[in-house]
Every structure is written in structure tokens, then in C-alpha cells.
Amino acid sequence: MLATFKETITSLQDKTYGAKIVLLPWPKVVWYWTKYLLLFSLIPLVLVIAGFTHFIPQFPRLAKDRLPDGEINLRNGRLSTTISQPFSVIDPQFAFILNTEGAPVDLDQYPSGLLILSDRIIVKTSAGATQTRTFERLPDFSLAKSQIVDWLSGHQFFLWFLAVLAALAITCVINLFFWVYKMISFLFWGLILLFVARLLKKPLTTFTGGFNLAVYASVLPLLLSSVILLAPNQILSFFSFGLFAYYSLSWLVNLSQTNTPSPAKPEKPRKTSNK
């Protein structure tokens, strides 16, 4: 990766570096940009895993301190509990209510929430829509606070592994969609640069060369985009596009026949005469 950093610094400092870029094989160029994408996605992933490592061991203590004392039982589709009712956790936007003696109207005064009755669960969304799920198909069970605390204490590695696996899967999916989207945009900008080269009569004769310039010019904006994700700003978005336009056009304008070597052509075999 150190060599990649050095190449980036060299390319950004040299306006004639486009002559080298346009001759590179496109798989090497794509991998050059992809390494930065992997690096920038690795940093938040490490921070997330560190957060899991710190907070998951605290789950048993949080469950012991925050969960109400008592037991919940489900028998033949009917829920009963020894927890003092109604048990509720309410904030200005959401309400969680456990009340086996309650009614659906208990959610009316809240913008959204979840209500657990003796025979069903009612979910109310922020849009005002409600969904109801009965307990008829659920198997009978009994759950106490001590069971939850003991399970969390004995399955900390499993929870950590599951959380890390989910974080990896989400990161891979997001990166894949972003990578495909950017490759499509590079193809588009490659065509634009090829068209501009024809107008300016610059020695850019292949689509691959324009594609390579677009990919290299997108490295610095990729770095800036990581800042934009943390602090979205329209001005930074325009500045990111400005960097892409500046470097791609700068390398294109400084292309010339003298600094753009032509690929070596294979020599034709000489004819020999047999006497």
C-alpha cells in the first residue's frame, strides 16, 4: 500500500503523469482505485468491531440492571406475566408497553410504538399505520430475567461473532454496490474524456486511456467523500467533483505526442531467400 501512496502523490504533483496513466492496463488501474476503497472501508469496520468488543461484555450487567424482575409465560396463544403492569418505556417518539390487560387504544396517544397484549402484538409506525400479530402460532415458552442474564453471560463470544459477521456482510454489500456504481460512472467519464480529447486534438485514441484517467482522477475525491459521509455538505460535494474535473482535464490537456510513448509494435519477421 505504501507504493500506492507514493504513486498517488507522484501523479497529483505531475501534470504530465497522464501520459503514463493512459498506457496502463485497465485491470491494474481498477485495482489501484479499489485498494483505496478497501482501505477507507476497513477503518470504520475496525472501529465498529472495537465497539462490539467493548459493549457486548456489558450486556449481562445492563440486562440485570434494566430488565424488570419477573417471568413471562406463553400458553396456548395467551401471554401472562408476573412483571408489574403496565410496564412501559416511553420517549417522545416511541413507546414500548407491556400490558396483558390493556387495549389497542393504549397506543393512540403516541406517534409510534409497540404494545404487547395478552393475545397479540401491535406495532404502530411513525406514519400512523398499525400491524397486528397474534400469538396463536408461537410455541409455548417461559422466560425469566435470570435466564436472559445467564444466556447473555454464556454466549458473549457468539454474540460478538454474530455482530462482526453482520458488520462484514453489510460492509461487503455496500462496497460492492458502490464499486459497481463507480465503475459505471468511470465508463461514462471515460467516454467524455475521449470526446474532449478529440475536440482538443490530444493523443488520446483509446477508450481505455480515458477510463484510466477517470479512475486516477477519482482517488482524491474518494478520500474527500469519506469526510463528506461523516459531515454531509453540499459545498464539499461540489469541491470533490471539482478535484476530479481538475486532475482529469489537467492530465488530458498536458498530453502530447512527445510525452505519450506509443506501444511497441511487434517486428514483422524478415523474409529469407533460399538460394
C-alpha positions in Angstrom: 0.0 0.0 0.0 3.0 2.3 0.6 3.9 2.1 -3.1 0.3 3.0 -4.0 0.5 6.1 -1.7 3.8 7.1 -3.4 2.2 6.7 -6.9 -0.8 8.8 -5.9 1.5 11.6 -4.6 3.6 11.5 -7.7 0.6 11.6 -10.0 -1.0 14.5 -8.2 2.2 16.5 -8.4 3.0 15.8 -12.1 0.7 17.4 -14.7 2.2 15.2 -17.4 1.6 11.9 -15.5 -1.4 11.3 -17.7 1.0 10.0 -20.4 1.8 7.1 -18.2 -1.7 6.6 -16.9 -3.3 6.1 -20.4 -0.9 3.3 -21.2 -1.5 1.3 -18.0 -3.6 -2.0 -18.3 -7.1 -1.3 -17.1 -7.1 -4.2 -14.5 -4.1 -2.6 -12.8 -5.9 0.8 -12.8 -9.1 -0.7 -11.3 -7.1 -2.5 -8.6 -5.3 0.8 -7.8 -8.6 2.6 -7.1 -10.1 -0.5 -5.3 -7.3 -0.6 -2.8 -8.3 2.8 -1.6 -11.9 1.8 -1.3 -11.0 -1.2 0.8 -8.7 0.9 3.0 -11.4 3.5 3.6 -14.0 0.9 4.4 -11.6 -1.0 6.7 -11.1 1.9 9.1 -14.8 2.3 10.1 -15.1 -1.5 10.2 -12.3 -1.8 12.7 -13.9 0.9 14.8 -17.2 -0.9 14.7 -15.6 -4.2 15.8 -13.8 -2.4 18.6 -17.2 -1.1 19.7 -18.6 -4.6 19.7 -15.7 -5.8 21.7 -16.2 -3.1 24.3 -20.0 -3.1 24.7 -21.0 -6.8 24.3 -19.4 -7.9 27.6 -21.6 -5.3 29.3 -24.8 -6.8 28.1 -25.3 -9.1 31.1 -24.9 -6.2 33.5 -27.2 -4.0 31.5 -29.9 -6.7 31.4 -29.6 -7.3 35.2 -29.9 -3.5 35.9 -32.5 -2.5 33.3 -34.9 -5.5 32.8 -37.8 -5.8 35.2 -38.0 -8.6 37.7 -40.5 -11.3 36.8 -41.3 -14.0 34.3 -43.2 -14.2 31.0 -45.2 -17.3 30.0 -47.0 -18.2 26.8 -49.5 -21.0 26.9 -52.0 -21.8 24.2 -51.6 -18.5 22.5 -52.2 -16.5 25.7 -49.4 -14.4 27.3 -49.2 -13.9 31.1 -46.5 -12.3 33.3 -45.5 -11.7 36.8 -44.0 -8.3 35.9 -45.7 -5.4 37.4 -48.1 -3.9 34.8 -48.4 -1.8 32.8 -44.7 -1.9 32.1 -43.7 0.9 29.7 -40.6 2.5 28.3 -41.6 5.8 26.6 -39.7 8.6 24.8 -41.2 11.5 22.8 -41.2 9.4 19.5 -41.7 5.8 20.6 -43.4 3.8 23.3 -42.9 0.2 24.4 -45.8 -1.0 26.5 -46.4 -4.4 28.1 -50.0 -4.7 29.5 -51.8 -8.0 29.2 -55.0 -6.3 30.5 -54.7 -3.4 28.0 -56.4 -2.5 24.8 -55.2 -1.3 21.3 -56.2 2.3 22.2 -53.3 2.4 24.6 -51.0 3.4 21.6 -53.3 6.2 20.4 -51.5 8.9 22.3 -48.1 8.0 21.0 -46.7 8.8 17.5 -45.2 5.3 17.2 -44.7 2.3 19.4 -45.1 -1.4 20.3 -47.9 -2.8 22.5 -47.9 -6.3 23.9 -51.3 -7.6 25.0 -52.4 -11.0 26.2 -53.1 -12.4 22.7 -51.2 -10.2 20.3 -48.5 -7.6 19.5 -49.5 -4.3 17.9 -46.9 -2.2 16.1 -47.6 1.4 15.2 -45.3 3.2 12.7 -44.4 6.8 12.6 -46.7 7.2 9.6 -49.7 6.1 11.8 -50.2 2.6 10.3 -50.6 -0.3 12.6 -49.8 -4.0 12.2 -51.0 -6.8 14.4 -49.5 -10.2 15.1 -51.2 -12.8 17.2 -49.6 -15.5 19.4 -51.6 -18.4 18.0 -48.7 -20.0 16.0 -46.0 -19.4 18.6 -44.8 -22.4 20.7 -45.3 -22.3 24.4 -42.4 -20.9 26.4 -41.4 -19.5 29.7 -38.8 -16.7 30.1 -37.4 -15.1 33.3 -35.0 -12.3 33.8 -32.4 -14.6 35.3 -32.5 -16.8 32.1 -31.7 -13.8 29.9 -28.8 -12.7 32.1 -27.4 -16.2 32.2 -27.7 -16.6 28.4 -26.0 -13.3 27.7 -23.2 -14.2 30.1 -22.6 -17.6 28.5 -22.9 -16.5 24.8 -20.7 -13.4 24.6 -18.4 -14.8 22.0 -21.3 -16.0 19.9 -22.9 -12.5 20.1 -19.6 -10.9 19.2 -19.0 -13.3 16.3 -22.6 -12.7 15.0 -22.2 -9.0 15.2 -18.9 -9.0 13.4 -20.2 -11.3 10.7 -23.2 -8.9 10.2 -20.8 -5.9 10.0 -18.6 -7.7 7.5 -21.6 -8.7 5.4 -23.1 -5.2 5.4 -19.7 -3.7 4.5 -19.2 -6.1 1.6 -22.7 -5.4 0.2 -22.3 -1.6 0.5 -18.8 -1.7 -1.1 -20.0 -4.0 -3.9 -22.8 -1.7 -4.9 -20.6 1.4 -4.6 -17.9 -0.3 -6.6 -20.3 -1.2 -9.4 -21.8 2.3 -9.4 -18.3 3.9 -9.6 -17.2 1.6 -12.4 -20.2 2.6 -14.5 -19.5 6.3 -13.8 -15.9 5.8 -14.8 -17.0 4.2 -18.1 -19.2 7.3 -18.7 -16.4 9.8 -17.9 -14.0 7.8 -20.0 -16.2 8.4 -23.0 -16.5 12.1 -22.1 -12.7 12.5 -21.8 -12.2 10.6 -25.1 -14.7 13.1 -26.8 -12.9 16.1 -25.2 -9.6 14.7 -26.4 -10.9 14.6 -30.0 -12.0 18.2 -29.7 -8.7 19.4 -28.3 -6.8 17.1 -30.8 -4.9 15.4 -28.0 -3.2 12.0 -28.5 -5.9 10.0 -26.6 -7.0 7.5 -29.1 -8.4 4.7 -27.0 -11.4 4.4 -24.6 -9.2 2.6 -22.1 -7.0 5.6 -21.8 -9.9 7.9 -21.0 -11.2 5.3 -18.5 -7.8 5.2 -16.8 -7.7 9.0 -16.5 -11.1 9.0 -14.9 -10.2 6.3 -12.4 -6.9 8.0 -11.3 -8.6 11.4 -11.1 -11.2 9.9 -8.7 -8.7 8.8 -6.0 -8.5 12.2 -4.2 -12.3 12.7 -4.4 -12.7 9.3 -2.9 -10.7 10.4 0.1 -12.8 13.6 0.4 -16.0 11.5 0.1 -15.1 9.7 3.4 -15.2 13.2 5.1 -18.5 14.0 3.4 -20.1 10.9 4.8 -19.1 12.0 8.3 -20.2 15.6 7.8 -22.5 15.9 4.7 -22.0 19.2 3.0 -23.1 20.3 -0.5 -20.1 22.5 -0.9 -17.7 19.6 -0.2 -19.6 17.6 -2.8 -19.0 20.3 -5.4 -15.4 20.5 -4.3 -15.0 16.8 -4.7 -16.3 17.0 -8.3 -14.0 20.0 -8.9 -11.0 17.9 -7.9 -12.0 15.1 -10.3 -12.5 17.6 -13.2 -9.3 19.4 -12.5 -7.0 16.4 -12.4 -8.6 14.5 -15.3 -8.6 17.6 -17.6 -5.1 18.6 -16.4 -3.6 15.3 -17.4 -5.6 15.3 -20.6 -4.6 18.8 -21.7 -0.9 18.1 -21.0 -0.9 15.0 -23.2 1.3 15.4 -26.3 2.9 13.3 -28.9 6.3 13.8 -27.2 5.3 12.7 -23.7 3.0 9.9 -24.8 5.0 6.9 -26.0 3.4 4.6 -28.5 3.0 1.0 -27.6 5.8 -1.0 -29.2 4.7 -2.9 -32.2 6.0 -6.4 -32.8 8.5 -6.6 -35.6 7.5 -8.4 -38.7 9.6 -11.5 -39.5 12.0 -10.9 -42.2 11.8 -12.9 -45.4 14.7 -15.0 -46.1 15.5 -16.3 -49.6 16.8 -19.8 -50.1 19.4 -20.0 -52.8 
